Amino acid sequence: MTAHPEHNDLMPGFQVQDISAGEIRIRAAVGGSGPPLLLLHGHPQTHLTWHKVAPELAKRFTVVATDLRGYGDSDKPFGDPEHRAYSKRVMAADQVTVMTQLGFHCFDVVAHDRGARVAHRMALDHPERVNRMVLIDIAPTATMYALTNREFATRYFWWFFLIQPYDLPERLIAADPDYFLDRHLAGQIKVEGALDPRVVAEYRRCYRDPATRHAICEDYRAAASIDLEDDAADAGRLIESPLLVLWGAYGTVGRLFDVEGSWRPKARHVRGRALPCGHSPQEEVPEILLSELNSFLPTE
């Protein structure tokens, strides 16, 4: 698949390119100048989720906004029995390789949702590469599973649906992928009119690909299995880079979890705050998010 050229105006000044990350290819939009900043999206988004903030950040940083493996226009390898191909360890290694290919050894990371889980693993596996890190609207994976109750399982049902064995969720979503995607977005966005129809069209285009839907299921299957094993093995390790956690005050994570408190046992230096939005502040309250990022990520 290739991105539609008419959507280039969503991130003016950015060059879209495919970057080799070992055996797979990662789609990246690169723009701006200054210190390197890696932006990682979540589910069901692509790198275009950053379109309201990336051009502004590019005035101060060299911004690299990628599609995670399995998402958007990045490669989508088929899953393996242990779901290792979509473990956050492997997905983090992809992104470190991309930054290396672009000539960046150390960089800042701003990551949302699934991308934030990738960033968490990156900070543990590659601490020398991450200068500062911002995680948006997540509590640690193990914490969220450990504190699961009826309300969380109801609100975040896909955490338990997508992890079902191949190919049950893939086959069921295939019946109407647009409907599943649209209902997912509608349930998480709390600021009316926040989603640009052109971006939603891109999310739909990618979600219609059976390989994308399989990769997404594998991402979640990994989170409920191999990722928990990797996290347990590193239970005593801390995120060494300064960490800012942000979350939507009106979303499920903010309402059901002590977000900042959940990260304190995981990081050496952490602070955070709620934002007046749902799950995706980069699309719902971009100016407020930019203010937080500008304060936390000084370029000098």
C-alpha positions as CSV (number, residue, x, y, z in Angstrom):
1,M,0.0,0.0,0.0
2,T,1.1,3.6,-0.6
3,A,-0.2,6.7,1.1
4,H,-2.6,8.9,-0.9
5,P,-0.6,11.9,-2.3
6,E,-3.6,14.2,-1.6
7,H,-2.9,13.8,2.1
8,N,0.6,15.2,1.9
9,D,-0.8,18.6,3.1
10,L,-1.7,17.0,6.5
11,M,2.0,17.2,7.4
12,P,3.5,19.9,5.3
13,G,7.3,19.9,5.0
14,F,7.6,16.2,5.9
15,Q,9.1,13.7,3.5
16,V,7.6,10.2,3.5
17,Q,10.1,7.4,3.1
18,D,10.5,3.7,3.7
19,I,13.4,2.8,6.0
20,S,15.0,-0.7,6.4
21,A,14.8,-2.0,9.9
22,G,16.5,-5.4,9.5
23,E,14.2,-7.8,7.7
24,I,11.2,-5.4,7.5
25,R,10.5,-1.9,6.1
26,I,9.1,0.9,8.3
27,R,7.2,3.8,6.8
28,A,8.4,7.2,8.3
29,A,7.5,10.8,7.8
30,V,10.6,13.0,8.5
31,G,10.6,16.8,8.8
32,G,12.1,19.8,10.5
33,S,15.6,20.4,12.0
34,G,17.2,20.3,15.4
35,P,17.5,17.5,18.0
36,P,15.8,14.2,16.9
37,L,12.3,13.4,18.2
38,L,10.6,10.1,17.5
39,L,6.8,10.0,17.5
40,L,5.0,6.6,18.0
41,H,1.3,6.2,17.4
42,G,-1.2,3.8,18.8
43,H,-4.1,1.6,17.7
44,P,-6.0,2.0,15.4
45,Q,-4.0,5.0,14.2
46,T,-1.0,5.6,11.9
47,H,1.7,8.3,12.0
48,L,-1.0,10.7,10.8
49,T,-2.4,10.9,14.3
50,W,0.4,13.5,14.9
51,H,-0.6,15.8,12.0
52,K,-1.8,18.6,14.3
53,V,1.4,18.7,16.4
54,A,4.2,17.4,14.2
55,P,4.6,20.5,12.0
56,E,4.9,22.7,15.0
57,L,7.3,20.4,16.7
58,A,9.3,20.4,13.4
59,K,10.2,24.0,14.0
60,R,12.4,22.9,17.0
61,F,13.1,19.2,16.3
62,T,13.9,16.8,13.5
63,V,10.7,14.9,13.8
64,V,10.4,11.2,12.8
65,A,6.8,10.0,12.8
66,T,6.7,6.3,12.0
67,D,4.1,3.6,11.4
68,L,4.7,0.7,13.8
69,R,5.3,-2.7,12.3
70,G,2.0,-4.1,11.3
71,Y,0.3,-0.6,11.1
72,G,-0.2,1.9,8.4
73,D,2.2,1.3,5.5
74,S,4.9,-0.5,7.4
75,D,5.6,-4.2,6.7
76,K,3.2,-6.7,8.3
77,P,5.0,-10.0,8.9
78,F,2.7,-12.9,9.8
79,G,2.5,-13.8,13.5
80,D,4.4,-16.7,15.1
81,P,3.1,-19.1,17.8
82,E,4.7,-17.1,20.7
83,H,3.7,-13.7,19.2
84,R,7.3,-12.7,19.4
85,A,7.1,-10.9,16.0
86,Y,4.8,-8.4,17.6
87,S,6.4,-8.3,21.0
88,K,7.2,-4.8,22.2
89,R,10.8,-5.8,22.4
90,V,10.9,-6.5,18.7
91,M,8.8,-3.4,17.8
92,A,11.1,-1.2,19.9
93,A,14.1,-2.6,18.1
94,D,12.5,-1.7,14.8
95,Q,12.3,1.9,15.9
96,V,15.8,2.1,17.3
97,T,17.1,0.7,14.0
98,V,15.1,3.4,12.1
99,M,16.7,6.1,14.1
100,T,20.1,4.6,13.6
101,Q,19.5,4.5,9.9
102,L,18.7,8.2,10.0
103,G,21.9,8.9,11.8
104,F,20.5,9.5,15.3
105,H,22.0,7.7,18.3
106,C,20.2,9.4,21.1
107,F,16.7,11.0,20.8
108,D,13.6,12.0,22.6
109,V,10.4,9.9,22.3
110,V,6.7,10.9,22.4
111,A,4.5,7.9,22.3
112,H,0.7,7.2,22.5
113,D,-1.2,4.1,23.3
114,R,0.4,1.0,21.7
115,G,3.4,3.1,20.7
116,A,3.8,4.1,24.4
117,R,4.1,0.4,25.3
118,V,6.8,0.1,22.6
119,A,8.5,3.1,24.1
120,H,8.4,1.6,27.6
121,R,10.2,-1.5,26.3
122,M,12.6,0.7,24.3
123,A,13.6,2.6,27.5
124,L,14.4,-0.7,29.2
125,D,16.2,-2.4,26.4
126,H,18.0,0.6,25.0
127,P,18.4,3.1,27.8
128,E,21.4,4.7,26.2
129,R,19.3,5.7,23.2
130,V,16.4,7.5,24.9
131,N,17.1,11.0,26.3
132,R,13.6,11.9,27.5
133,M,10.3,10.1,27.1
134,V,6.6,11.1,27.1
135,L,4.0,8.4,27.4
136,I,0.4,9.3,26.5
137,D,-2.7,7.7,28.0
138,I,-1.4,4.4,29.3
139,A,-0.7,2.7,32.6
140,P,1.8,-0.1,32.5
141,T,0.5,-3.2,30.7
142,A,1.0,-5.5,33.6
143,T,-0.7,-3.0,35.9
144,M,-3.8,-2.7,33.7
145,Y,-4.2,-6.5,33.4
146,A,-3.6,-7.0,37.2
147,L,-6.3,-4.4,38.0
148,T,-8.9,-5.6,35.5
149,N,-12.4,-5.5,36.7
150,R,-15.8,-5.5,35.0
151,E,-15.8,-1.8,34.2
152,F,-12.4,-2.0,32.5
153,A,-13.2,-5.2,30.6
154,T,-16.4,-3.5,29.4
155,R,-14.8,-0.3,28.3
156,Y,-11.7,-1.9,26.8
157,F,-13.3,-5.1,25.5
158,W,-10.8,-5.3,22.6
159,W,-8.0,-6.1,25.1
160,F,-9.8,-9.4,25.6
161,F,-11.3,-9.8,22.1
162,L,-8.3,-9.3,20.0
163,I,-6.1,-11.7,22.0
164,Q,-8.4,-14.6,21.1
165,P,-6.7,-17.4,19.1
166,Y,-6.1,-16.9,15.3
167,D,-8.3,-16.4,13.4
168,L,-11.4,-15.7,15.4
169,P,-11.1,-11.9,15.8
170,E,-9.6,-11.4,12.4
171,R,-12.5,-13.2,10.8
172,L,-15.2,-11.4,12.8
173,I,-13.7,-7.9,12.2
174,A,-13.4,-8.7,8.5
175,A,-17.3,-8.7,8.3
176,D,-17.3,-4.9,8.6
177,P,-13.8,-3.3,9.4
178,D,-15.0,0.3,8.9
179,Y,-17.8,-0.2,11.5
180,F,-15.4,-1.8,14.1
181,L,-12.9,1.0,13.5
182,D,-15.4,3.8,13.7
183,R,-17.0,2.5,16.9
184,H,-13.6,2.1,18.4
185,L,-12.7,5.8,17.7
186,A,-16.1,7.1,18.7
187,G,-15.8,5.4,22.1
188,Q,-12.4,7.0,22.8
189,I,-12.6,10.5,21.4
190,K,-14.3,12.9,23.9
191,V,-13.8,16.2,22.0
192,E,-16.4,16.6,19.3
193,G,-15.1,17.2,15.9
194,A,-11.5,16.4,16.8
195,L,-10.9,13.8,14.1
196,D,-10.0,15.1,10.6
197,P,-12.1,13.2,8.1
198,R,-9.1,12.8,5.8
199,V,-7.1,11.2,8.6
200,V,-10.0,8.9,9.4
201,A,-10.1,7.9,5.8
202,E,-6.5,6.9,6.0
203,Y,-7.2,4.9,9.2
204,R,-10.0,3.1,7.3
205,R,-7.8,2.4,4.3
206,C,-5.2,0.7,6.4
207,Y,-7.7,-1.2,8.6
208,R,-9.3,-2.7,5.5
209,D,-6.1,-4.6,4.8
210,P,-6.4,-8.1,6.3
211,A,-2.7,-8.1,7.1
212,T,-3.1,-5.0,9.2
213,R,-5.9,-6.5,11.2
214,H,-3.9,-9.7,11.8
215,A,-0.9,-7.6,12.9
216,I,-3.1,-5.7,15.3
217,C,-4.4,-8.9,16.8
218,E,-0.8,-10.1,17.2
219,D,0.2,-6.9,18.9
220,Y,-2.5,-7.4,21.5
221,R,-1.8,-11.2,21.8
222,A,1.8,-10.3,22.5
223,A,0.8,-7.9,25.1
224,A,-1.1,-10.6,27.0
225,S,1.7,-13.1,26.8
226,I,5.3,-12.6,25.8
227,D,5.3,-8.9,26.8
228,L,4.2,-9.8,30.3
229,E,6.9,-12.3,30.5
230,D,9.5,-9.8,29.3
231,D,8.2,-7.2,31.8
232,A,8.3,-9.8,34.7
233,A,11.9,-10.6,33.9
234,D,12.7,-6.9,34.1
235,A,10.6,-6.2,37.2
236,G,13.5,-4.7,39.1
237,R,14.6,-2.3,36.3
238,L,13.7,1.3,36.1
239,I,13.2,3.7,33.2
240,E,16.3,5.9,33.5
241,S,15.3,8.7,31.3
242,P,13.1,11.6,32.6
243,L,9.5,10.5,32.1
244,L,6.4,12.6,31.5
245,V,3.1,10.8,31.6
246,L,0.0,12.5,30.2
247,W,-3.6,11.2,30.0
248,G,-7.1,12.2,29.1
249,A,-9.2,13.2,32.1
250,Y,-12.3,12.0,30.4
251,G,-11.0,8.6,29.1
252,T,-10.9,5.1,30.5
253,V,-7.3,5.1,31.6
254,G,-7.7,8.4,33.5
255,R,-10.9,7.4,35.1
256,L,-10.0,3.9,36.2
257,F,-6.2,4.1,37.0
258,D,-3.8,6.2,39.0
259,V,-1.7,6.9,36.0
260,E,1.1,8.9,37.5
261,G,1.2,6.6,40.5
262,S,1.3,3.5,38.3
263,W,4.5,4.7,36.7
264,R,6.3,5.8,39.9
265,P,7.6,2.2,40.6
266,K,8.7,1.9,37.0
267,A,10.8,5.1,36.5
268,R,13.5,6.9,38.3
269,H,12.1,10.4,37.4
270,V,8.4,10.8,36.6
271,R,5.8,13.5,36.6
272,G,2.4,13.8,34.9
273,R,-0.9,15.4,34.6
274,A,-4.4,14.9,33.1
275,L,-5.5,16.8,30.0
276,P,-9.1,17.9,29.2
277,C,-9.8,15.2,26.6
278,G,-10.3,11.6,26.0
279,H,-7.8,9.0,24.7
280,S,-6.0,11.0,22.0
281,P,-4.8,14.5,23.1
282,Q,-2.7,14.9,19.9
283,E,-6.0,15.0,18.0
284,E,-8.3,16.4,20.7
285,V,-6.3,19.1,22.4
286,P,-3.2,19.6,20.3
287,E,-2.3,23.1,21.6
288,I,-2.4,21.9,25.2
289,L,-0.3,18.9,24.3
290,L,2.2,21.1,22.5
291,S,2.5,23.3,25.6
292,E,3.3,20.3,27.7
293,L,5.8,19.0,25.2
294,N,7.5,22.4,24.8
295,S,8.0,22.6,28.6
296,F,9.3,19.1,29.0
297,L,11.4,18.9,25.8
298,P,13.6,22.0,25.7
299,T,15.9,22.1,22.7
300,E,18.7,23.9,24.6
